[in-house]
């Protein structure tokens, strides 16, 4: 587990590790919530109901901010637990043996949520683009892409080296 012993002994390291693993469960629950919100966003765009679309956009913006907060907390907790800079797969390899199976299941769960969010977001962006072009065929939508929209979970978006490390895996 590396440098976490320097933080105050084995008990402190175990405390931080336990807190990190619990936090990752909460993060997965948040991503499950985001899956539902992304599906609602797509549904609202397909409905052409302006109040529904506005509500979905507000929810997406709130989720984006909440995702930023989760990432900041994850990074801090990961560092405190002695897993700083590691991918989720690397954390699993370095975790206590009794935690590895549940962490592997959690990683798969998170990966599935992220893939579903990406898929739903891509579909929603295509629908939004089509809707906008229907309203204004001359519109310049060249900058409108999921990555340009600032989605924290898009693969093509430039990242800082410490951003989103928990979702990058070496397979």
N, C-alpha and C positions, 0 to 999 in steps of 0.2 A: 504494500500500500504506500510505500515511499515516505514522503516528508510529513505525513499527518502526525507522526509521533512527536514531531517538534512542537506541535500546537498544544501540548499539555498532557501527553501520555496516551496510553491505549484507550482509556475510558472516554477521553475527549474525542479521539479519532472515531471510536465506535458511535458516539453520539452524532457527530457530523455525518457519518456514513448512513446511519439510520434516518437522519433528517433528509438527506439527499434522496435516498430510495423512496421514502414516503412522498417527497415533493414530486418525484418523477411519476408516481401514481396519479397525483393531482394533475400534473401536466397532461398525462394521457386522458384523464377525464375531461379536461378543458378541450383537448383536440377532438374528442368525441362530440362535445357540444358544438364545436366549430363545424364539424361534418354536417350536423343538422342545420346549422345556420347557413352554410354554403348551399345546401340543397334547397333551403327556403329561398335564398337569393335567386337561384336559377328558376325556381318555380314562379317567383314574383315577376321576374323578367319575362317569362313566357306568358304570364297572365295579362301583361300590359296595364296592370293596375298601378297608377302612379303612387297612391298612398302605400301600397305594399312594397313597391320598389324603393321608395324613400326610406321606409322602415328597415328594409334589408340592407341598404347602403349604410345607414346609421349603425346597424348591428355589426356590419363588416368593419367599419372604422373602429368601433369599440373593441372588437376582437383583435384587430391589428395592434392597438395600444396594449391590450392585455397580453398579447403574445410577446411584445417587447419587454413587458414587465416580467413575464415568465422566464424569458431568456436571460435577463439580468440576474434574476434570482438563481436560476439554474447554474449560471457561470460562477457566481459567488459560492454557492453551496458545493459545487463540484470541486472548486479550488480548496475550500475548507476541508473537504473530506479526503483530499489528497489525490484527486482524479483530474486536476487541472489540465486542460488542453487535450484530454483524451476523447476519442469518439465513444459512443455508447458501447460498441463491440469491445473496445479496449478496456472500458470500465468493467464489463462483464468478465473479461479475462483476468482482471486484477482484483475482482471482488471476492469475498469469502466464498468458498465452495458451496456452502449451504444457501447462498443468495443467487448463485449463477442461473439456476433453472428459472426462477421467477423473474429475474431480470431479462433473460432471453425471451420469455413470453411477453414481457412488457415491451421490449424492443420491437417485436413482431407487431404487437398491437399498435404502437406508435407509428411504425412504418406504414401499416395499412391505413391508418387515419390520415397521415400526410398524403399518401397517394390518392385517397378519395377526395381530400380537400383540393389537391392540385387538379384532378380531373374535373370536379364540379366547378372550380374557378375558371378553368379553361373554357368549359362549355358556356358558363355564364358570360364570359367576355365575348365569345362568338355571338351569342344571342344579343348582347348589348350592342355590339358592332353592327349586326344586321338591323336591329331596331333603329339605330341612329342613321344608318344609310337609307333606310326606308323613309324616315322623316326628312332627311337632307342628303340626297344622293351626291352632292358636291362636297360633303364634309371631308376634311383632311383628318383621317384617323390613323395616320402612319405611326404616331407615338403610342397608340392604344394597344397595349399588350399586357398580359398578366404580369410580366416582369416590370414593365413601366409603371404599373399600378402600385408597385411597392409591396407586393405580397412577400411577407417574411419567409414563406415556405416554398417559394419557387426555385427550382434548380438553376435556372439560367441567370438569376439575379447575382450581381457582384456582392461578395460578402467580405466583411472584415475577417481576419484570420481566426478570431475568437467567437464569431457570431454563429449560432446554430450548430455548434460542434456536436451536440448530443444527437442530432439527426443525421450526421454524416457517418457512414459505416464503411469499413473495409470488408469486402466480401471476397 
